[in-house]
């Protein structure tokens, strides 16, 4: 997957096709940003897990960096603390940004 932008988030799961039946089939899905890849349904969860890992490997899932993985921006925390100190209050967190 060659993209020039950083995706917002990525997910990878193995899910049942239906939860209300006694022996459901399972499928794998991998989501990177807006792109979603589904596998064919498999009879067992193990087969679907194996297919999920193959899809992840094919897409280089572990190497893709996301905006979600960047975490918190320290500049925002510094701004909030400065405004809290300037307000003169000491009873809570100032978050009027």
MARTOR-942383 format. One line per field, with one value per residue: residue in three letters; x, y, z of N, C-alpha, C in turn. Coordinates in nm, 4 decimals, decimal comma. Layout:
aa = ALA_...
n.c1 = X_...
n.c2 = Y_...
n.c3 = Z_...
ca.c1 = X_...
ca.c2 = Y_...
ca.c3 = Z_...
c.c1 = X_...
c.c2 = Y_...
c.c3 = Z_...
! end
This chain:
aa = UNK_UNK_UNK_UNK_UNK_UNK_UNK_UNK_UNK_UNK_UNK_UNK_UNK_UNK_UNK_UNK_UNK_UNK_UNK_UNK_UNK_UNK_UNK_UNK_UNK_UNK_UNK_UNK_UNK_UNK_UNK_UNK_UNK_UNK_UNK_UNK_UNK_UNK_UNK_UNK_UNK_UNK_UNK_UNK_UNK_UNK_UNK_UNK_UNK_UNK_UNK_UNK_UNK_UNK_UNK_UNK_UNK_UNK_UNK_UNK_UNK_UNK_UNK_UNK_UNK_UNK_UNK_UNK_UNK_UNK_UNK_UNK_UNK_UNK_UNK_UNK_UNK_UNK_UNK_UNK_UNK_UNK_UNK_UNK_UNK_UNK_UNK_UNK_UNK_UNK_UNK_UNK_UNK_UNK_UNK_UNK_UNK
n.c1 = 0,0846_0,0982_0,1067_0,0900_0,0297_-0,0254_-0,2148_-0,5117_-0,5832_-0,5370_-0,6642_-0,7040_-0,8658_-1,0235_-1,3315_-1,6597_-1,9007_-2,1637_-2,3271_-2,5390_-2,5748_-2,4990_-2,2559_-2,0648_-1,9154_-1,5919_-1,4195_-1,1484_-1,0459_-0,8784_-0,8011_-0,6789_-0,6546_-0,8902_-0,9091_-1,0230_-0,9779_-1,1159_-1,1342_-1,2143_-1,4866_-1,4130_-1,4145_-1,3118_-1,1846_-0,9066_-0,8130_-0,9039_-0,7581_-0,4982_-0,5170_-0,5618_-0,3142_-0,1576_-0,2614_-0,1906_0,0892_0,1253_0,0467_0,2325_0,1684_0,2605_0,4603_0,3447_0,2890_0,0697_-0,1513_-0,2811_-0,0994_0,0863_0,0178_-0,0315_-0,0086_0,2552_0,2679_0,0082_-0,0545_0,1253_0,0312_-0,2245_-0,1511_-0,0174_-0,2288_-0,3935_-0,2365_-0,2243_-0,4880_-0,5250_-0,6656_-0,6843_-0,8196_-0,8828_-0,8568_-0,7612_-0,9148_-0,9990_-0,9655
n.c2 = -0,1175_0,1891_0,5009_0,8579_0,9936_1,0005_0,7538_0,7782_0,5788_0,2262_-0,1053_-0,4498_-0,7515_-1,0649_-1,1933_-1,3296_-1,4446_-1,4405_-1,4010_-1,5230_-1,7865_-2,1359_-2,2530_-2,0510_-1,9098_-1,7694_-1,4616_-1,2572_-0,9203_-0,6276_-0,2986_-0,0011_0,3218_0,4507_0,2314_-0,0973_-0,4398_-0,7501_-1,0980_-1,4201_-1,6153_-1,8496_-2,1823_-2,2220_-2,0340_-2,0290_-2,0684_-1,8317_-1,6482_-1,7104_-1,6281_-1,3552_-1,2785_-1,3250_-1,1342_-0,9004_-0,9219_-0,9063_-0,6435_-0,5016_-0,4285_-0,3820_-0,1949_0,0401_0,3682_0,5560_0,8385_0,8119_0,6641_0,8518_0,9758_1,1932_1,5468_1,7340_2,0129_2,1061_2,0302_2,1913_2,4489_2,4363_2,4137_2,6581_2,8417_2,7626_2,8253_3,1024_3,1736_3,1711_2,9926_2,7056_2,4739_2,2813_2,1444_2,3550_2,3956_2,5527_2,5863
n.c3 = 0,0000_-0,1121_-0,0034_0,0171_0,2408_0,5980_0,7509_0,9574_1,1484_1,2246_1,2072_1,2966_1,2858_1,3759_1,3096_1,3863_1,1488_1,2214_1,5322_1,6503_1,5820_1,6401_1,5356_1,3958_1,0979_1,0285_0,9601_0,8429_0,8860_0,7823_0,8423_0,7194_0,7573_0,5384_0,3818_0,3573_0,3970_0,3406_0,4244_0,2810_0,4170_0,6782_0,8177_1,0744_1,3562_1,3761_1,1134_0,9950_1,1494_1,0644_0,7973_0,8398_0,9463_0,7192_0,5425_0,6819_0,6676_0,3911_0,3449_0,4888_0,7521_1,0188_0,9798_0,9015_0,9874_1,1933_1,2509_1,4889_1,6353_1,7052_1,9388_2,2214_2,1891_2,3060_2,3037_2,3309_2,5941_2,7329_2,6654_2,7880_3,0590_3,0992_3,0628_3,2696_3,4947_3,4571_3,5029_3,7741_3,9252_4,1419_4,1731_3,9857_3,6511_3,3914_3,0927_2,8789_2,5876
ca.c1 = 0,0000_0,1831_0,0325_0,1764_-0,0178_-0,0283_-0,3541_-0,5550_-0,5769_-0,5368_-0,7227_-0,6933_-0,9444_-1,0900_-1,4683_-1,7574_-1,9965_-2,2892_-2,3114_-2,6607_-2,5789_-2,4086_-2,1245_-2,0483_-1,7920_-1,5092_-1,3466_-1,0484_-1,0486_-0,7695_-0,8372_-0,5713_-0,7202_-1,0220_-0,9014_-1,0595_-0,9601_-1,1851_-1,1009_-1,3273_-1,5231_-1,3485_-1,4907_-1,2578_-1,1185_-0,7630_-0,7906_-0,9238_-0,6422_-0,3847_-0,5389_-0,5403_-0,1692_-0,1076_-0,3003_-0,1050_0,2239_0,1198_0,0313_0,3347_0,0827_0,3383_0,5495_0,2670_0,2706_-0,0589_-0,1634_-0,3224_0,0203_0,1677_-0,0176_-0,0670_0,0841_0,2993_0,2433_-0,1261_-0,0475_0,1966_-0,0638_-0,3271_-0,0916_0,0076_-0,3568_-0,4399_-0,1581_-0,2622_-0,6244_-0,5193_-0,7413_-0,6044_-0,9125_-0,9134_-0,7798_-0,8071_-0,9168_-1,0785_-0,8916
ca.c2 = 0,0000_0,3060_0,6242_0,9710_1,0550_0,9115_0,7219_0,8140_0,4630_0,0945_-0,2105_-0,5843_-0,8395_-1,1848_-1,1852_-1,4291_-1,3918_-1,4222_-1,4395_-1,5877_-1,9267_-2,2153_-2,2743_-1,9495_-1,9056_-1,6562_-1,3914_-1,1613_-0,7902_-0,5369_-0,1637_0,0974_0,4440_0,4229_0,1073_-0,2148_-0,5646_-0,8622_-1,2309_-1,5108_-1,6802_-1,9778_-2,2640_-2,2104_-1,9075_-2,0434_-2,0452_-1,6888_-1,5812_-1,7291_-1,5406_-1,2178_-1,2561_-1,3180_-1,0026_-0,8023_-0,9334_-0,8584_-0,4976_-0,4455_-0,3671_-0,3374_-0,0845_0,1587_0,4594_0,6249_0,9576_0,7612_0,6179_0,9650_1,0042_1,3276_1,6527_1,8031_2,1569_2,1300_2,0201_2,3100_2,5606_2,4215_2,4428_2,8026_2,9105_2,7282_2,9070_3,2428_3,1957_3,1880_2,8882_2,5903_2,3679_2,1868_2,1553_2,4566_2,3384_2,6414_2,6186
ca.c3 = 0,0000_-0,1246_0,0138_0,0478_0,3639_0,7136_0,7850_1,0922_1,2378_1,1611_1,2903_1,2420_1,3721_1,3254_1,3618_1,3438_1,0513_1,2944_1,6720_1,6976_1,5387_1,7242_1,4733_1,2915_1,0200_1,0702_0,8554_0,8886_0,8193_0,8151_0,8037_0,7282_0,7122_0,4799_0,3053_0,4362_0,3242_0,4037_0,3736_0,2613_0,5437_0,7081_0,9124_1,2105_1,3904_1,3498_0,9703_0,9711_1,2096_0,9739_0,6816_0,8863_0,9537_0,5814_0,4896_0,7491_0,6124_0,2533_0,3477_0,5790_0,8540_1,1353_0,9435_0,8686_1,1000_1,1885_1,3348_1,6193_1,7034_1,7490_2,0770_2,2662_2,1499_2,4284_2,2945_2,3830_2,7401_2,7813_2,6544_2,8909_3,1895_3,1059_3,0812_3,4046_3,5883_3,4388_3,5523_3,9192_3,9945_4,1840_4,2121_3,8771_3,5280_3,2997_2,9572_2,7943_2,4651
c.c1 = 0,0890_0,0983_0,1288_0,1335_-0,0181_-0,1730_-0,3852_-0,5375_-0,5687_-0,5919_-0,7077_-0,7655_-0,9905_-1,2270_-1,5539_-1,8526_-2,1314_-2,2686_-2,4324_-2,6727_-2,4767_-2,2680_-2,1025_-1,9208_-1,7187_-1,4420_-1,2491_-1,0724_-0,9371_-0,8077_-0,7169_-0,6271_-0,8592_-1,0242_-0,9283_-1,0479_-1,0258_-1,1335_-1,2293_-1,3642_-1,4564_-1,4288_-1,4415_-1,1907_-0,9687_-0,7296_-0,8040_-0,8084_-0,5196_-0,3972_-0,5186_-0,3926_-0,1071_-0,1402_-0,2126_0,0358_0,2289_0,1130_0,1411_0,2673_0,1644_0,4247_0,4755_0,2461_0,1384_-0,0551_-0,2029_-0,2006_0,1100_0,1391_-0,0534_0,0368_0,1259_0,2736_0,1069_-0,1257_0,0227_0,1049_-0,1695_-0,2728_-0,0659_-0,1218_-0,4154_-0,3681_-0,1994_-0,4006_-0,6282_-0,5976_-0,6491_-0,6926_-0,9427_-0,8266_-0,8411_-0,8026_-1,0003_-0,9994_-0,9856
c.c2 = 0,1236_0,4319_0,7348_1,0417_0,9514_0,8829_0,7564_0,6981_0,3355_-0,0071_-0,3438_-0,6785_-0,9641_-1,1888_-1,3002_-1,3652_-1,3670_-1,4718_-1,5154_-1,7344_-2,0070_-2,2333_-2,1733_-1,9716_-1,7783_-1,5925_-1,2934_-1,0293_-0,7033_-0,4005_-0,0729_0,2263_0,4095_0,2928_-0,0126_-0,3375_-0,6757_-0,9924_-1,3061_-1,5708_-1,8178_-2,0507_-2,2494_-2,0750_-1,9135_-2,0175_-1,8962_-1,6078_-1,5930_-1,6385_-1,3945_-1,1849_-1,2467_-1,1822_-0,8940_-0,8037_-0,8764_-0,7053_-0,4272_-0,3672_-0,3093_-0,2154_0,0457_0,2423_0,5328_0,7506_0,9183_0,7180_0,7292_1,0026_1,1489_1,4286_1,7310_1,9538_2,1914_2,1258_2,1424_2,4320_2,5539_2,4568_2,5927_2,8795_2,8821_2,8137_3,0538_3,2718_3,2153_3,0833_2,7734_2,4702_2,2682_2,2146_2,2619_2,4002_2,4227_2,6832_2,6462
c.c3 = 0,0000_-0,1149_0,0504_0,1757_0,4751_0,7495_0,9303_1,1892_1,1561_1,2598_1,2190_1,3369_1,2974_1,3914_1,3116_1,2435_1,1151_1,4364_1,7255_1,6538_1,6190_1,6659_1,3611_1,2112_1,0615_0,9498_0,9193_0,8174_0,8727_0,7593_0,8249_0,6694_0,6612_0,4009_0,3964_0,3474_0,4052_0,3443_0,3420_0,3970_0,5569_0,8147_1,0564_1,2309_1,3577_1,2031_0,9370_1,0318_1,1206_0,8516_0,7194_0,8932_0,8139_0,5181_0,5502_0,6904_0,4715_0,2479_0,4277_0,6918_0,9700_1,1050_0,9159_0,9941_1,0823_1,2750_1,4767_1,7013_1,7520_1,8929_2,1005_2,2186_2,2740_2,4235_2,3535_2,5365_2,7989_2,7765_2,7633_3,0290_3,2051_3,1309_3,2193_3,5083_3,5792_3,4954_3,7039_3,9965_4,0326_4,2140_4,1003_3,7562_3,4383_3,1587_2,8627_2,6718_2,3526
! end
